[in-house]
Amino acid sequence: MSEIIQETPLAALHVELGAKMIPFAGWNMPVQYTSIMDEHTAVREAVGIFDISHMGQFFLVGEGAEEWLNTILTNDIAKLEPGQGQYTFMLNENGGVIDDLIIYRQAPGRIFLVVNASMIDEDYAWLEKALPDGLTLTNESDSWAGMAVQGPNSPGAFAALFPGVDLPPRNGLHTWEQDGETLVVCRTGYTGEDGYEFFSSAGNGSAWFQRFVDAGAKPCGLGARDTLRLEVCYPLNGSDLSPERTPRSAGLGFAVSLTKECGFIGKDVVMQEKEDGFKERLIALEYTGKGAPPRAHYEVFTKEGERLTELTSGVLSPSLKQGIAMAYLPVDYAKIGTLVDIDVRGRRFEAKVVKKPFYKKG
């Protein structure tokens, strides 16, 4: 049976703007408009805009929403004031990652969740099956258009479109009404640059995207998204995160609260892992010399030729001009400075375990 490919509300505009479209996570998405290098550089040095309408938007409403969700997700929602958000995980009973997501506490008893595109149905089913009486969960993903505006000039683009409207602080959220439409801006991002996610009605999404472009934002595709996020070692669910591995083994323990008063699904496994120690860690690898671009699933070997694992992600870094990658390595090989070989279609290139992230602003 052929996979059904969905279109975001911005699909026609992407084609009009010259995007090359590819299937991604069940969606027809722009991979690039000009070139990955051009779009990557625009985000690092100016401002770029990405279509994120394929991601899911859920709303949880009701008294006690925070307390219940705190038993499902790993981070501590009790720390959030209204208007604040946090990065968190939904785990299975084995402590593996179902999804990494961002939640925002809009107001007491009202939570906004942004989930990965490929996980919309699974996440909703996981939450719905445990939903207690008195709480209402809605999947409004089809009603919203989303765009990520990223880069040092992104605040200027926002000010040009919305004079008099303040951007929220980092990890904050602001909702307002304009011309009869509800607009939402969240000050987060997945590129390592200043920026925000902007949500409008699906029907007006293309118009807002075009307005940001007219304000100086360069349209960017998935190719630049991948190089940008990997340079700062932000994980991609389905590649760097999986149902078989815990977020702490990926080095993301900051989003897993083992001290909050309530438990959460998967906590016992994560606690046991902490007690026993890690068997493997998600580490950063950088070529020691020139080499063909590394890609996910390329195999990793010891210098003596023993197969260790395969890459979870890999690209040629536009900022570093070097091959970079991430992989889960046994802890004995996860120390900074360890040398390994990456097999690229039969040719092996030496790489070194380095400290995360690969790229730091300034």
C-alpha positions in Angstrom: 0.0 0.0 0.0 1.4 3.4 -1.0 2.0 6.0 1.8 -0.4 8.9 1.8 1.6 12.1 1.5 0.1 15.2 3.1 0.5 18.8 2.2 0.9 21.7 4.6 -1.2 24.9 4.1 2.0 26.5 2.7 2.7 23.8 0.0 1.6 25.9 -3.0 3.6 28.9 -1.8 6.7 26.7 -1.5 6.5 25.7 -5.1 5.8 29.3 -6.2 8.9 30.3 -4.3 11.0 27.7 -6.1 11.4 25.0 -3.5 12.5 21.5 -4.3 9.9 19.3 -2.5 10.5 15.8 -1.0 8.5 13.4 1.1 9.3 13.7 4.8 7.5 12.0 7.8 4.5 11.5 5.6 4.5 15.2 4.3 5.5 16.9 1.1 8.1 19.4 2.4 10.6 21.8 0.9 14.2 20.4 1.2 15.8 23.6 -0.2 15.0 26.7 -2.2 18.4 27.9 -3.3 21.1 25.7 -1.6 21.6 24.3 1.8 24.7 26.4 2.2 22.9 29.6 1.3 20.0 28.9 3.6 22.2 27.7 6.4 24.3 30.9 6.2 21.2 33.1 6.2 20.1 31.6 9.5 23.6 31.9 11.1 24.1 35.5 9.9 20.7 37.1 9.2 17.2 35.4 9.3 15.5 32.4 7.7 12.0 31.0 7.9 11.0 27.3 7.9 7.5 25.8 7.4 6.7 23.7 10.5 3.0 23.3 9.8 3.5 19.6 9.6 4.2 19.5 13.4 1.2 18.8 15.7 -0.6 21.1 18.0 -2.5 19.7 21.0 -4.4 21.6 23.7 -5.1 20.2 27.2 -7.7 22.0 29.2 -9.1 21.5 32.7 -8.4 21.9 36.4 -5.4 19.7 37.3 -4.0 19.5 33.7 -0.5 20.3 35.0 -0.6 17.7 37.7 -1.8 14.9 35.3 0.6 15.8 32.5 3.4 15.8 35.1 2.8 12.0 35.5 3.2 11.5 31.7 6.1 13.7 30.7 9.6 13.8 32.1 10.3 17.4 32.9 8.8 19.2 35.9 5.7 21.2 34.7 5.3 22.6 38.2 8.2 24.9 37.5 6.4 26.6 34.7 4.7 29.9 35.2 1.8 30.9 32.8 3.4 32.0 29.5 6.5 29.7 29.9 7.4 26.5 28.0 9.9 23.7 28.4 11.5 20.8 26.4 10.4 17.4 27.6 9.9 13.8 26.7 7.1 11.2 26.5 8.6 7.8 27.4 7.3 4.3 27.1 7.4 1.8 30.0 11.0 0.8 29.1 12.2 4.4 29.5 12.6 4.8 25.7 11.6 7.9 23.8 8.2 8.0 22.2 8.6 11.7 21.4 10.4 14.8 22.3 8.1 17.8 22.5 7.7 21.3 23.8 4.9 22.2 26.1 3.7 25.7 27.1 1.6 26.6 30.1 -0.7 29.2 28.5 -2.7 29.7 31.7 -3.6 27.7 34.8 -5.4 24.6 33.5 -4.5 25.3 29.8 -1.5 23.6 28.1 -0.3 23.9 24.5 1.8 21.0 23.2 3.9 21.0 20.0 4.7 17.5 18.9 6.7 15.9 16.0 5.0 15.5 12.7 5.5 11.7 12.5 4.2 11.2 16.0 0.9 13.2 16.0 -1.3 10.1 16.0 0.8 8.1 18.3 1.2 10.9 20.8 -2.5 11.7 20.8 -3.4 8.0 21.3 -0.9 7.7 24.2 -2.3 10.7 26.0 -5.9 10.0 25.3 -5.9 6.4 26.7 -4.7 7.7 30.1 -6.8 11.0 30.1 -8.7 11.3 33.3 -12.3 12.6 33.6 -12.5 16.4 33.8 -9.7 17.1 31.3 -10.2 17.8 27.6 -7.5 17.0 25.0 -7.9 18.3 21.4 -5.7 17.7 18.4 -5.9 21.0 16.4 -3.1 20.3 14.1 -5.1 20.7 10.9 -6.3 24.2 12.0 -2.9 25.8 12.5 0.0 26.9 10.2 3.4 27.1 11.8 6.7 28.7 10.9 10.0 28.9 12.6 11.8 32.2 12.1 15.4 31.9 13.1 18.6 34.0 13.1 20.0 37.1 14.6 17.8 39.4 12.6 14.6 37.5 13.5 13.5 40.0 16.2 13.7 42.7 13.6 11.4 40.8 11.2 8.9 40.4 14.0 9.0 44.1 14.9 8.4 45.0 11.2 5.3 42.8 11.1 3.9 43.5 14.6 4.8 47.0 15.8 3.9 47.4 19.4 3.8 43.6 20.1 6.6 42.4 22.3 8.4 39.1 21.7 8.3 36.9 24.8 11.6 36.1 26.6 13.4 32.9 25.8 11.1 29.8 26.2 8.2 32.2 26.6 4.9 32.3 24.8 2.6 35.1 23.8 -1.0 34.8 22.4 -2.9 37.7 21.0 -5.8 38.6 18.7 -5.3 40.5 15.5 -7.9 41.3 12.8 -10.1 38.5 14.3 -7.4 35.9 14.2 -5.6 34.2 17.1 -1.8 34.4 16.8 0.8 32.6 18.9 4.5 33.2 19.1 6.9 30.9 21.1 10.5 32.1 21.7 12.3 28.8 21.1 14.1 27.2 18.1 16.1 24.3 16.9 19.0 26.0 15.1 21.1 27.4 18.0 20.2 31.0 16.9 17.8 33.5 18.4 14.3 33.0 17.0 10.7 32.0 17.5 7.9 29.8 16.3 4.9 31.6 14.9 1.4 30.0 14.6 -1.6 31.4 12.7 -4.7 29.9 11.3 -4.1 27.4 8.5 -6.0 29.6 6.1 -3.8 32.6 6.6 -0.5 30.7 6.9 0.8 31.4 3.4 0.1 35.1 3.7 2.0 35.3 7.0 4.9 33.3 5.6 5.1 35.7 2.6 5.0 38.7 4.9 8.0 37.4 6.8 9.8 36.8 3.5 9.0 40.4 2.5 10.4 41.5 5.9 13.8 39.9 5.0 13.5 36.2 6.1 15.0 33.8 3.5 12.8 30.7 2.9 14.7 27.6 4.2 14.1 23.9 3.8 14.8 20.7 5.6 18.4 20.5 4.4 19.4 23.6 6.2 17.3 22.6 9.2 19.4 19.4 9.5 22.8 21.0 9.2 21.9 23.8 11.7 20.4 21.5 14.3 23.2 19.0 14.1 25.9 21.6 14.4 24.4 22.4 17.9 23.8 18.7 18.6 20.0 19.0 18.9 18.6 15.5 18.4 16.2 14.3 15.7 13.5 11.9 16.9 13.6 8.7 14.9 17.3 9.1 14.3 19.1 10.3 17.5 16.2 9.4 19.7 14.3 6.1 19.7 11.9 3.9 21.7 14.9 1.7 22.6 17.0 4.4 24.3 16.5 6.7 27.2 16.9 10.5 26.9 19.7 10.4 29.6 21.8 8.1 27.4 21.4 10.8 24.7 22.8 13.4 27.1 19.5 15.1 27.6 19.1 14.5 31.4 18.3 18.2 31.8 14.8 17.5 30.6 14.2 14.5 32.9 13.4 15.4 36.4 14.1 12.5 38.8 13.4 14.7 41.8 9.8 15.9 41.1 7.3 14.6 43.6 5.2 12.5 41.2 6.5 9.6 39.1 6.2 9.4 35.3 6.0 6.6 32.8 9.5 5.1 32.4 10.9 6.6 35.5 11.9 3.3 37.1 14.0 2.3 34.1 15.7 5.7 34.0 16.4 5.5 37.8 17.9 2.0 37.4 20.0 3.2 34.5 21.3 6.0 36.7 22.2 3.4 39.4 23.8 0.9 37.1 25.6 3.3 34.8 25.4 3.8 31.1 26.2 1.1 28.6 26.4 3.6 25.7 26.2 7.3 25.1 25.2 9.5 22.2 28.4 11.2 21.3 29.7 13.8 18.8 32.2 12.7 16.1 34.2 15.0 13.9 36.5 14.0 11.0 40.2 14.5 11.8 40.9 15.2 8.1 39.0 15.6 4.8 36.4 13.0 4.0 33.1 12.2 2.2 30.0 13.6 3.9 28.9 11.3 6.7 25.3 10.2 6.7 23.0 8.4 9.2 23.4 4.6 9.2 27.0 4.6 8.1 29.0 2.1 10.2 31.5 3.0 12.8 34.6 0.9 13.5 37.4 0.8 16.1 40.9 1.6 14.7 41.5 -2.2 14.9 38.5 -2.8 12.6 35.9 -4.0 15.1 32.4 -2.8 14.2 31.0 -0.6 17.0 27.7 0.9 15.8 26.2 3.1 13.1 25.8 6.9 12.9 22.4 8.3 13.9 23.0 11.6 12.1 25.8 13.0 9.9 26.4 16.0 7.6 29.1 18.1 6.1 29.0 21.1 8.4 28.7 24.4 6.5 30.1 26.4 9.4 33.0 24.1 10.3 33.6 22.9 6.7 34.1 19.4 8.2 32.2 16.1 8.5 30.3 15.9 11.7 28.1 13.1 13.1 26.4 11.6 16.2 26.3 8.0 17.2 25.7 5.8 20.3 29.1 4.4 21.3 29.9 1.9 24.1 31.0 4.0 27.1 34.6 2.7 26.8 34.8 4.4 23.4 32.7 7.5 24.3 35.6 9.5 25.9 36.6 12.8 24.3 39.5 12.3 22.0 38.8 8.6 21.1 39.6 7.8 17.5 37.3 5.7 15.3 36.7 5.1 11.6 33.5 5.9 9.7 32.8 3.7 6.7 31.5 5.7 3.8 30.5 3.3 1.0 33.6 1.2 1.4 36.1 4.0 2.3 37.0 4.6 5.9 37.6 8.1 7.3 39.1 8.8 10.7 36.9 10.7 13.2 37.4 11.8 16.8 35.0 12.0 19.7 34.6 15.7 20.5 32.7 17.7 23.1 29.1 18.8 22.2 28.1 21.0 20.6 30.1 21.2 17.4 29.2 24.9 16.9 28.8 27.7 19.4 27.8 31.2 18.5 30.8 33.6 18.9 
